[in-house]
Amino acid sequence: MKPLIGVSTYLEASAAWGVWELPAALLPAGYPRLVQRAGGLAALLPPDADPGAAASVVGRLDGLVIAGGPDVEPVRYGADRDPRTGPPARERDAWELALIGAALDSGTPLLGICRGMQLLNVALGGTLVQHLDGHTSGVTGRFGEHAVKPVPGTRYGALVPQEFTVPTHHHQCVDRLGTGLTASALAADGTVEAVELPGPGWTLGVQWHPEMAEDTRVMGALVEAAGARTAEVGAGAPR
């Protein structure tokens, strides 16, 4: 069976489609399409009012993706809000932090994308730079691109051993790394572009948006790790 990969979603007060304009849990189609192209089955995980449900949800998954989205509320990492930081998404912050915690506790393969990488860093006690320039296209609603350079000897460096141009759109980034995290890719200006947890599990975060490109190496590695873990569970290893 193909590994089941859960992807967290937005929760919007109003979204429009057809004749409807209603509150909606939604996700850009690039995310599930990337999971599918990488060989997985995609399941959308909208925010739950009960973060305590996260362990049960993650327990039914083979892998987890924390998607991009709004800025993490600065109180989550003990900072005052910069005027350029966006409005809080408290329900989503609480839910996704609970999902990350459940994945780390259970050894479920985890990929954080953009906000997802930032939230992984915060979950492990790290902090964020609340504003930087030069990592967007400068045009609202359009992705930019820049090169990222892998750090040799890391999981990401083994997946993508050469400098690689990626689609990007973010104005925040990792400041102090969370406990145990290693920087595994950097932009030319020194911005941390990927982080990972060394060790036997599979936990990786990327600051860019692989769902907006054709390259499947990062998502493919998550799906492969999820499949391997599922095989171990099927052979009797604890889940």
HELIX and SHEET records of a PDB file:
HELIX    1   1 GLY A   30  ARG A   37  1                                   8    
HELIX    2   2 PRO A   51  ALA A   53  5                                   3    
HELIX    3   3 ALA A   54  GLY A   59  1                                   6    
HELIX    4   4 PRO A   74  TYR A   77  5                                   4    
HELIX    5   5 ARG A   90  SER A  106  1                                  17    
HELIX    6   6 ARG A  115  ALA A  123  1                                   9    
HELIX    7   7 ARG A  155  LEU A  159  1                                   5    
HELIX    8   8 PRO A  210  MET A  212  5                                   3    
HELIX    9   9 ARG A  217  GLY A  234  1                                  18    
SHEET    1   A 9 LEU A  41  LEU A  45  0                                        
SHEET    2   A 9 LEU A   4  SER A   8  1                                        
SHEET    3   A 9 GLY A  63  ILE A  66  1                                        
SHEET    4   A 9 LEU A 110  ILE A 113  1                                        
SHEET    5   A 9 THR A 203  VAL A 206  1                                        
SHEET    6   A 9 VAL A 192  GLU A 196 -1                                        
SHEET    7   A 9 THR A 182  ALA A 187 -1                                        
SHEET    8   A 9 GLY A 144  PRO A 150 -1                                        
SHEET    9   A 9 PHE A 164  THR A 168 -1                                        
SHEET    1   B 2 TYR A  10  TRP A  17  0                                        
SHEET    2   B 2 TRP A  20  LEU A  26 -1                                        
SHEET    1   C 2 LEU A 128  VAL A 129  0                                        
SHEET    2   C 2 CYS A 173  VAL A 174 -1                                        
END                                                                             
